Amino acid sequence: MVKNIAKCKLCESVIQSFFKGDYAECKCGEIAVSEGDAMFVHFKDPANFLRIDEDGHTYPIQYNEKKEDDGQENLGFVHTLSKEECIKGIDNLITIYDNMPESETYRPINHKDFQSLLMIVSSFFKAS
């Protein structure tokens, strides 16, 4: 599962939001993350925000700014995964399910699990 982890370029704080309702801010207040796997991000200047993946690699974010005349809600953070990141994410999900206790494999998935999978699949097709 993708984690909501970020690093501030200004104060070099590494922050993480673990669950819904959780909010973490860097030491200087430049960036913040919230809502755990919902992946909400907040920043004063996007150039100072670095996303951190599970392997510790950092990369800048891409985002859409709200345009006053387009009538669409501001989506904020948008990151399209590379093909390699998609494959890695899918392989990671397979490993997680392979290592689950047998009794857990028969439990239903929740909407957040399904949304995470759809995001990976969607990014895969966009990267192809």
Residue pairs with C-beta under 8 A, 6 or more apart in sequence:
1 37
1 92
1 93
1 96
1 116
2 37
2 39
2 53
2 54
2 89
2 116
2 119
3 16
3 37
3 54
4 16
4 17
4 18
4 33
4 34
4 35
4 36
4 37
4 38
4 39
4 40
4 41
5 14
5 15
5 16
5 33
5 51
5 52
5 53
6 14
6 15
6 16
6 26
6 31
6 33
6 41
6 49
6 50
6 51
6 52
7 13
7 14
7 15
7 50
7 52
7 58
8 15
8 26
8 27
8 28
8 30
8 31
8 48
8 49
8 50
9 30
9 47
9 48
9 49
9 50
10 26
10 28
10 30
10 48
11 26
11 27
11 28
11 30
13 26
13 27
13 28
14 52
15 24
15 25
15 26
15 31
15 32
15 33
16 24
16 33
17 23
17 24
17 33
17 34
17 35
17 36
17 40
18 36
19 36
20 35
20 36
20 38
21 35
22 34
22 35
22 36
23 32
23 33
23 34
24 32
24 33
24 34
25 31
25 32
25 42
26 32
29 44
30 43
30 44
30 45
30 48
30 49
31 41
31 42
31 43
31 44
31 48
31 49
32 41
32 42
32 43
33 39
33 40
33 41
33 42
34 40
34 41
34 42
37 112
37 116
38 112
39 77
40 76
40 77
41 49
41 61
41 76
41 77
43 49
46 60
46 61
46 63
47 60
49 60
49 61
50 58
50 59
50 60
50 61
51 58
51 59
51 60
51 61
51 79
52 58
53 59
53 85
54 92
61 77
61 78
61 79
62 77
62 78
62 79
62 80
63 75
63 76
63 77
63 78
64 74
64 75
64 76
64 78
65 74
66 72
66 73
66 74
80 123
80 126
80 127
81 89
81 120
81 123
81 124
81 127
82 127
83 124
83 127
83 128
85 123
85 127
86 120
86 121
86 123
86 124
86 127
87 124
89 120
90 120
90 121
90 124
93 116
93 117
93 120
97 105
